[in-house]
Amino acid sequence: MLVKDRAGYQIGPHTDLPARLVSLLFYLPPNSDIEARSTSVYIPKDRGFSSDGSVHHDRRDFDLVETVPFRMNSVVFFPRTERSFHGVELIPDAGIERDCMLVNIMQGSAA
């Protein structure tokens, strides 16, 4: 799936839905001007907290661990677990467009 995030976009810390095994984000920036506008990784302040992936959580309940640079020719990927929290911090800049190719490797169903 091709994704375009614009100014005002944000997504709170969340895990993916259980059907996803692995998510890959291929970054497609036109240049290196927007490296800070990328996917962030979080850990819950309540270190025992986990999630089934059905909701996005309030950032105040999480510590930001790292924001992966939004660089040309790069990819970020992560397995789906109940503790693999990720999201996108607010993109406040007018005119910024964050282009990505999102690939989700899904769990097969038995027939």
DSSP file (Angstrom, degrees, kcal/mol; ACC not computed):
  #  RESIDUE AA STRUCTURE BP1 BP2  ACC     N-H-->O    O-->H-N    N-H-->O    O-->H-N    TCO  KAPPA ALPHA  PHI   PSI    X-CA   Y-CA   Z-CA
    1    1 A M              0   0    0      0, 0.0   101,-3.4     0, 0.0     2,-0.4   0.000 360.0 360.0 360.0 134.8    0.0    0.0    0.0
    2    2 A L  E     -A  101   0A   0     99,-0.2     2,-0.4    97,-0.0    99,-0.2  -0.811 360.0-166.2 -91.6 133.6    1.3    3.5   -0.8
    3    3 A V  E     -A  100   0A   0     97,-3.0    97,-2.4    -2,-0.4     2,-0.5  -0.947  13.6-168.1-124.8 138.9    0.8    6.0    2.0
    4    4 A K  E     -A   99   0A   0     -2,-0.4     2,-0.4    95,-0.2    95,-0.2  -0.960   7.5-169.0-128.5 113.0    1.0    9.8    2.0
    5    5 A D  E     -A   98   0A   0     93,-2.4    93,-3.3    -2,-0.5     2,-0.2  -0.839  11.0-171.4-100.2 138.1    1.0   11.5    5.4
    6    6 A R  E >   -A   97   0A   0     -2,-0.4     3,-2.3    91,-0.2    85,-0.3  -0.657  39.1 -53.1-122.1 176.8    0.6   15.3    5.4
    7    7 A A  T 3  S+     0   0    0     89,-0.7    -1,-0.2     1,-0.3     3,-0.1  -0.208 124.3  30.9 -50.1 137.0    0.8   18.2    7.9
    8    8 A G  T 3  S+     0   0    0     83,-4.2    -1,-0.3     1,-0.3     2,-0.2   0.229  88.6 131.9  94.1 -12.3   -1.4   17.5   10.9
    9    9 A Y    <   +     0   0    0     -3,-2.3    82,-2.1    82,-0.4    -1,-0.3  -0.491  21.3 148.1 -74.8 141.4   -1.0   13.7   10.7
   10   10 A Q        -     0   0    0     80,-0.2     2,-0.4    -2,-0.2    79,-0.2  -0.946  26.3-160.8-161.7 156.1   -0.2   11.8   13.8
   11   11 A I  E     -D   88   0B   0     77,-2.3    77,-2.1    -2,-0.3     3,-0.1  -0.957  22.7-127.1-145.4 125.5   -0.9    8.3   15.2
   12   12 A G  E     -     0   0B   0     -2,-0.4    74,-0.2    75,-0.2    46,-0.1  -0.108  45.9 -68.0 -68.7 165.9   -0.6    7.4   18.8
   13   13 A P  E    S+     0   0B   0      0, 0.0    44,-3.2     0, 0.0     2,-0.3  -0.273  71.6 148.2 -55.4 134.3    1.4    4.5   20.2
   14   14 A H  E     -D   86   0B   0     72,-1.7    72,-2.2    42,-0.2     2,-0.3  -0.980  42.5-127.5-158.9 162.3   -0.2    1.2   19.2
   15   15 A T        -     0   0    0     40,-0.4    70,-0.1    -2,-0.3     2,-0.1  -0.741  41.5-100.3-105.2 164.8    0.6   -2.4   18.3
   16   16 A D        -     0   0    0     -2,-0.3    38,-0.1    65,-0.3    68,-0.1  -0.393  45.1 -85.0 -82.0 165.2   -0.6   -3.9   15.1
   17   17 A L    >   -     0   0    0     36,-0.2     3,-1.9     1,-0.1    36,-0.2  -0.315  43.7-107.5 -65.7 152.5   -3.7   -6.2   14.9
   18   18 A P  T 3  S+     0   0    0      0, 0.0    -1,-0.1     0, 0.0    62,-0.1   0.738 113.8  66.5 -57.7 -26.0   -3.0   -9.9   15.6
   19   19 A A  T 3  S+     0   0    0     87,-0.1    88,-3.5     2,-0.0     2,-0.4   0.719  85.6  85.4 -70.5 -18.8   -3.4  -10.9   11.9
   20   20 A R  E <   +B  106   0A   0     -3,-1.9    86,-0.2    86,-0.2     3,-0.1  -0.699  50.7 178.9 -85.4 130.1   -0.2   -9.0   11.0
   21   21 A L  E    S+     0   0A   0     84,-3.6    59,-2.5    -2,-0.4     2,-0.3   0.858  71.4   2.2 -91.7 -45.1    3.0  -10.9   11.5
   22   22 A V  E     -BC 105  79A   0     83,-1.3    83,-3.1    57,-0.3     2,-0.4  -0.997  61.1-154.2-144.4 141.1    5.5   -8.2   10.3
   23   23 A S  E     -BC 104  78A   0     55,-2.3    55,-1.9    -2,-0.3     2,-0.4  -0.962  10.6-168.4-116.4 137.6    5.1   -4.6    9.1
   24   24 A L  E     -BC 103  77A   0     79,-2.8    79,-2.8    -2,-0.4     2,-0.6  -0.990   5.5-164.7-125.7 132.0    7.6   -3.0    6.8
   25   25 A L  E     -BC 102  76A   0     51,-3.0    51,-2.0    -2,-0.4     2,-0.6  -0.955   5.4-161.3-117.5 111.2    7.7    0.7    5.9
   26   26 A F  E     -BC 101  75A   0     75,-2.9    75,-2.2    -2,-0.6     2,-0.3  -0.834  20.0-136.0 -90.6 119.9    9.8    1.6    2.9
   27   27 A Y  E     -BC 100  74A   0     47,-2.5    46,-0.6    -2,-0.6    47,-0.5  -0.603  22.8-177.7 -83.8 134.5   10.6    5.3    3.1
   28   28 A L        +     0   0    0     71,-2.5    71,-0.2    -2,-0.3    44,-0.1  -0.379  16.0 162.1-127.4  53.2   10.2    7.4   -0.1
   29   29 A P        -     0   0    0      0, 0.0    44,-0.1     0, 0.0    69,-0.1  -0.433  40.9-136.1 -74.0 150.0   11.3   10.9    0.8
   30   30 A P  S    S-     0   0    0      0, 0.0     2,-0.3     0, 0.0    42,-0.0   0.736  83.7 -15.4 -75.2 -21.2   12.2   13.3   -2.1
   31   31 A N  S    S-     0   0    0      0, 0.0     3,-0.5     0, 0.0    -3,-0.0  -0.879  80.3 -85.5-162.0-171.4   15.3   14.5   -0.1
   32   32 A S  S >  S+     0   0    0     -2,-0.3     3,-1.0     1,-0.2    38,-0.1   0.254  91.5 102.6 -95.5  13.5   16.8   14.5    3.4
   33   33 A D  T 3  S+     0   0    0      1,-0.2     3,-0.2     2,-0.1    -1,-0.2   0.691  82.9  43.8 -70.5 -18.3   14.9   17.6    4.6
   34   34 A I  T >   +     0   0    0     -3,-0.5     3,-2.0    36,-0.2    -1,-0.2  -0.040  66.0 131.5-120.1  32.8   12.3   15.7    6.6
   35   35 A E  T <  S+     0   0    0     -3,-1.0    35,-2.4     1,-0.3    -1,-0.1   0.802  71.9  58.4 -55.1 -31.8   14.3   13.1    8.4
   36   36 A A  T 3  S+     0   0    0     -3,-0.2     2,-1.3    33,-0.2    -1,-0.3   0.603  86.3  82.3 -76.8 -10.1   12.7   13.9   11.8
   37   37 A R  S <  S+     0   0    0     -3,-2.0     2,-0.2    33,-0.1    -1,-0.2  -0.636  75.5 107.2 -95.9  78.3    9.2   13.1   10.4
   38   38 A S  S    S-     0   0    0     -2,-1.3    51,-0.6     1,-0.0     2,-0.3  -0.654  73.5 -54.5-141.8-171.2    9.2    9.4   10.9
   39   39 A T  E     -E   88   0B   0     29,-0.3    29,-2.5    -2,-0.2     2,-0.3  -0.584  49.6-153.9 -78.6 133.9    8.1    6.3   12.7
   40   40 A S  E     -EF  87  67B   0     47,-3.3    47,-1.9    -2,-0.3     2,-0.4  -0.811   5.0-143.4-110.8 151.5    8.6    6.4   16.5
   41   41 A V  E     -EF  86  66B   0     25,-3.0    24,-2.8    -2,-0.3    25,-1.3  -0.925  22.5-172.9-113.6 138.4    9.1    3.5   18.9
   42   42 A Y  E     -EF  85  64B   0     43,-2.1    43,-0.6    -2,-0.4    22,-0.2  -0.885  18.5-153.8-130.1 156.2    7.6    3.7   22.4
   43   43 A I  E     - F   0  63B   0     20,-2.2    20,-3.2    -2,-0.3     2,-0.1  -0.992  33.6-110.5-125.3 142.2    7.6    1.8   25.7
   44   44 A P  E     - F   0  62B   0      0, 0.0    18,-0.3     0, 0.0     5,-0.1  -0.405  13.6-133.8 -69.4 143.9    4.7    2.0   28.1
   45   45 A K  S    S+     0   0    0     16,-2.6     2,-1.2     1,-0.2    17,-0.1   0.865 106.1  64.7 -63.3 -34.9    5.4    3.8   31.4
   46   46 A D  S >  S-     0   0    0     15,-0.5     3,-2.8     1,-0.2    -1,-0.2  -0.787  84.7-158.2 -84.8  96.5    3.6    0.9   33.0
   47   47 A R  T 3  S+     0   0    0     -2,-1.2    -1,-0.2     1,-0.3    -2,-0.1   0.622  86.3  56.8 -59.7 -14.6    6.2   -1.7   32.0
   48   48 A G  T 3  S+     0   0    0      2,-0.0    -1,-0.3    -3,-0.0     2,-0.1   0.467  81.8 117.3 -92.3  -1.7    3.8   -4.6   32.3
   49   49 A F    <   +     0   0    0     -3,-2.8     2,-0.3    -5,-0.1     0, 0.0  -0.400  36.3 171.0 -71.8 139.4    1.2   -3.0   29.9
   50   50 A S        -     0   0    0     -2,-0.1     2,-0.3    34,-0.0    33,-0.2  -0.905  15.1-149.4-138.7 169.3    0.4   -4.8   26.6
   51   51 A S        -     0   0    0     31,-2.0    33,-0.1    -2,-0.3   -35,-0.1  -0.989  21.0-140.6-144.3 149.1   -2.2   -4.3   23.9
   52   52 A D        -     0   0    0     -2,-0.3    31,-0.1   -37,-0.1    30,-0.1   0.418  54.9-110.3 -88.1   1.5   -4.2   -6.4   21.5
   53   53 A G  S    S+     0   0    0      2,-0.2   -36,-0.2   -36,-0.2    -2,-0.0   0.507  87.6 115.8  87.9   4.5   -3.8   -3.8   18.7
   54   54 A S  S    S+     0   0    0    -38,-0.1     2,-0.3   -37,-0.0   -37,-0.1   0.625  73.9  33.9 -85.5 -12.4   -7.4   -2.6   18.7
   55   55 A V  S    S-     0   0    0    -40,-0.1   -40,-0.4   -42,-0.0     2,-0.4  -0.948  72.0-123.3-139.2 159.3   -6.8    1.0   19.9
   56   56 A H        -     0   0    0     -2,-0.3   -42,-0.2   -42,-0.1     2,-0.2  -0.861  38.1-137.8 -98.2 139.6   -4.2    3.8   19.7
   57   57 A H        -     0   0    0    -44,-3.2     2,-0.3    -2,-0.4     5,-0.0  -0.519  19.3 -91.8-103.5 164.2   -3.0    4.9   23.1
   58   58 A D    >   -     0   0    0     -2,-0.2     3,-2.0   -46,-0.1    -1,-0.1  -0.570  28.0-137.9 -74.0 128.3   -2.3    8.3   24.7
   59   59 A R  G >  S+     0   0    0     -2,-0.3     3,-2.2     1,-0.3    -1,-0.1   0.789  99.0  71.5 -57.3 -29.2    1.3    9.4   24.3
   60   60 A R  G 3  S+     0   0    0      1,-0.3    -1,-0.3     3,-0.0    -2,-0.0   0.720  93.1  56.9 -62.8 -18.6    1.3   10.6   27.9
   61   61 A D  G <  S+     0   0    0     -3,-2.0   -16,-2.6   -16,-0.1   -15,-0.5   0.323 106.0  62.2 -91.9   7.6    1.3    6.9   29.0
   62   62 A F  E <  S-F   44   0B   0     -3,-2.2     2,-0.5   -18,-0.3   -20,-0.0  -0.916  71.4-132.3-134.2 155.4    4.5    6.1   27.0
   63   63 A D  E     -F   43   0B   0    -20,-3.2   -20,-2.2    -2,-0.3     2,-0.5  -0.928  29.0-125.4-103.6 132.7    8.1    7.0   26.8
   64   64 A L  E     +F   42   0B   0     -2,-0.5   -22,-0.2   -22,-0.2     3,-0.1  -0.677  29.4 179.3 -75.9 121.6    9.5    7.8   23.4
   65   65 A V  E     -     0   0B   0    -24,-2.8     2,-0.3    -2,-0.5   -23,-0.2   0.890  58.9 -24.0 -90.7 -48.5   12.5    5.5   22.8
   66   66 A E  E     -F   41   0B   0    -25,-1.3   -25,-3.0     2,-0.0     2,-0.5  -0.980  43.9-139.5-163.8 148.9   13.6    6.5   19.3
   67   67 A T  E     -F   40   0B   0     -2,-0.3   -27,-0.2   -27,-0.2   -28,-0.1  -0.982  30.7-132.0-113.6 120.0   12.3    8.0   16.1
   68   68 A V        -     0   0    0    -29,-2.5   -29,-0.3    -2,-0.5     8,-0.1  -0.531  31.4-106.2 -71.1 128.6   13.8    6.2   13.1
   69   69 A P        -     0   0    0      0, 0.0     2,-1.6     0, 0.0   -33,-0.2  -0.304  22.0-128.6 -59.2 136.3   15.2    8.8   10.5
   70   70 A F        +     0   0    0    -35,-2.4     2,-0.3   -36,-0.2   -36,-0.2  -0.665  51.1 162.4 -85.4  84.0   13.0    9.2    7.4
   71   71 A R    >   -     0   0    0     -2,-1.6     3,-0.8   -36,-0.1   -44,-0.2  -0.757  43.9 -97.7-113.0 151.9   15.8    8.6    5.0
   72   72 A M  T 3  S+     0   0    0     -2,-0.3   -44,-0.1     1,-0.2     3,-0.1  -0.319 105.7  15.6 -60.6 145.9   16.0    7.8    1.3
   73   73 A N  T 3  S+     0   0    0    -46,-0.6     2,-0.3     1,-0.2    -1,-0.2   0.848 101.8 119.9  58.3  39.2   16.5    4.1    0.5
   74   74 A S  E <   -C   27   0A   0     -3,-0.8   -47,-2.5   -47,-0.5     2,-0.3  -0.914  42.1-164.9-131.8 161.5   15.7    2.9    4.0
   75   75 A V  E     -C   26   0A   0     -2,-0.3     2,-0.4   -49,-0.2   -49,-0.2  -0.993   5.8-157.8-141.7 145.1   13.1    0.6    5.6
   76   76 A V  E     +C   25   0A   0    -51,-2.0   -51,-3.0    -2,-0.3     2,-0.3  -0.981  18.9 175.8-120.9 139.3   11.9    0.1    9.1
   77   77 A F  E     +C   24   0A   0     -2,-0.4   -53,-0.2   -53,-0.2    -2,-0.0  -0.983   7.7 177.9-142.2 155.3   10.2   -3.2   10.1
   78   78 A F  E     -C   23   0A   0    -55,-1.9   -55,-2.3    -2,-0.3     2,-0.2  -0.991  28.7-114.7-154.2 147.4    8.9   -4.7   13.3
   79   79 A P  E     -C   22   0A   0      0, 0.0     2,-0.7     0, 0.0   -57,-0.3  -0.487  37.5-107.9 -78.3 154.9    7.2   -7.9   14.3
   80   80 A R        +     0   0    0    -59,-2.5     2,-0.3    -2,-0.2   -65,-0.1  -0.756  55.7 147.8 -83.7 118.2    3.6   -7.7   15.7
   81   81 A T    >   -     0   0    0     -2,-0.7     3,-0.7     3,-0.2   -65,-0.3  -0.883  62.1-104.9-136.9 173.0    3.6   -8.4   19.4
   82   82 A E  T 3  S+     0   0    0     -2,-0.3   -31,-2.0     1,-0.2   -29,-0.1   0.455 122.0  41.0 -77.9   1.1    1.5   -7.2   22.2
   83   83 A R  T 3  S+     0   0    0    -33,-0.2     2,-1.4     1,-0.1    -1,-0.2   0.256  79.5 106.1-131.5  10.7    4.4   -4.9   23.3
   84   84 A S    <   -     0   0    0     -3,-0.7     2,-0.4   -33,-0.1   -68,-0.3  -0.628  53.0-177.1 -93.6  78.8    5.8   -3.6   20.0
   85   85 A F  E     + E   0  42B   0     -2,-1.4   -43,-2.1   -43,-0.6     2,-0.3  -0.616  10.8 154.5 -84.4 131.0    4.4    0.0   20.3
   86   86 A H  E     +DE  14  41B   0    -72,-2.2   -72,-1.7    -2,-0.4     2,-0.3  -0.946   3.0 144.8-147.8 164.4    5.0    2.4   17.4
   87   87 A G  E     - E   0  40B   0    -47,-1.9   -47,-3.3    -2,-0.3     2,-0.4  -0.947  43.2 -90.6-176.5-168.5    3.4    5.5   16.0
   88   88 A V  E     -DE  11  39B   0    -77,-2.1   -77,-2.3    -2,-0.3   -49,-0.1  -0.993  31.2-132.3-132.2 124.6    4.0    8.9   14.3
   89   89 A E        -     0   0    0    -51,-0.6   -80,-0.0    -2,-0.4   -77,-0.0  -0.315  51.8 -69.4 -66.8 158.3    4.6   12.1   16.2
   90   90 A L        -     0   0    0      1,-0.1   -80,-0.2   -80,-0.1    -1,-0.2  -0.209  39.7-144.1 -52.4 131.6    2.6   15.1   15.0
   91   91 A I        +     0   0    0    -82,-2.1   -83,-4.2   -85,-0.3   -82,-0.4  -0.853  28.0 170.1 -96.8  97.7    3.7   16.4   11.6
   92   92 A P        +     0   0    0      0, 0.0     2,-0.4     0, 0.0    -1,-0.1   0.678  38.5 105.3 -85.3 -17.1    3.2   20.2   12.1
   93   93 A D    >   -     0   0    0      1,-0.1     3,-1.5     2,-0.1   -86,-0.2  -0.498  67.2-134.0 -76.4 120.1    4.9   21.5    9.0
   94   94 A A  T 3  S+     0   0    0     -2,-0.4     3,-0.1     1,-0.2    -1,-0.1  -0.471  92.9  26.4 -64.3 139.3    2.7   22.8    6.2
   95   95 A G  T 3  S+     0   0    0      1,-0.3     2,-0.4    -2,-0.1    -1,-0.2   0.315  88.1 129.5  89.2  -9.2    3.8   21.4    2.9
   96   96 A I    <   -     0   0    0     -3,-1.5   -89,-0.7    -5,-0.1     2,-0.4  -0.659  33.5-176.0 -80.6 131.3    5.4   18.3    4.3
   97   97 A E  E     -A    6   0A   0     -2,-0.4     2,-0.8   -91,-0.2   -91,-0.2  -0.993  11.4-157.5-127.9 124.7    4.4   15.0    2.6
   98   98 A R  E     -A    5   0A   0    -93,-3.3   -93,-2.4    -2,-0.4     2,-0.4  -0.873  12.5-165.1-105.4 104.2    5.7   11.8    4.0
   99   99 A D  E     +A    4   0A   0     -2,-0.8   -71,-2.5   -95,-0.2     2,-0.3  -0.774  16.0 162.2 -96.5 132.0    5.5    9.1    1.4
  100  100 A C  E     -AB   3  27A   0    -97,-2.4   -97,-3.0    -2,-0.4     2,-0.6  -0.964  36.3-135.7-140.3 155.9    5.9    5.4    2.3
  101  101 A M  E     -AB   2  26A   0    -75,-2.2   -75,-2.9    -2,-0.3     2,-0.5  -0.984  27.5-156.6-110.3 120.9    5.2    2.0    0.9
  102  102 A L  E     - B   0  25A   0   -101,-3.4     2,-0.5    -2,-0.6   -77,-0.2  -0.854  11.7-176.3-102.2 126.0    3.6   -0.1    3.6
  103  103 A V  E     - B   0  24A   0    -79,-2.8   -79,-2.8    -2,-0.5     2,-0.5  -0.987   3.9-168.6-123.3 123.5    3.9   -3.9    3.4
  104  104 A N  E     - B   0  23A   0     -2,-0.5     2,-0.7   -81,-0.2   -81,-0.2  -0.951  12.9-149.3-112.0 124.8    2.1   -6.1    6.0
  105  105 A I  E     - B   0  22A   0    -83,-3.1   -84,-3.6    -2,-0.5   -83,-1.3  -0.845  27.0-153.7 -91.8 116.7    2.9   -9.8    6.1
  106  106 A M  E     - B   0  20A   0     -2,-0.7     2,-0.3   -86,-0.2   -86,-0.2  -0.572  17.1-107.2 -98.8 154.0   -0.3  -11.3    7.3
  107  107 A Q        -     0   0    0    -88,-3.5     2,-0.1    -2,-0.2    -1,-0.1  -0.604  39.8-123.8 -73.8 132.6   -1.0  -14.5    9.1
  108  108 A G        -     0   0    0     -2,-0.3     2,-0.4     1,-0.0    -1,-0.1  -0.400  19.4-129.0 -75.4 155.9   -2.5  -17.2    6.8
  109  109 A S        -     0   0    0     -2,-0.1     2,-0.3     2,-0.0    -1,-0.0  -0.874  17.6-119.3-108.1 141.4   -5.8  -18.8    7.7
  110  110 A A              0   0    0     -2,-0.4     0, 0.0     1,-0.1     0, 0.0  -0.592 360.0 360.0 -76.5 134.3   -6.4  -22.5    7.7
  111  111 A A              0   0    0     -2,-0.3    -1,-0.1     0, 0.0    -2,-0.0   0.390 360.0 360.0-114.1 360.0   -9.0  -23.6    5.3
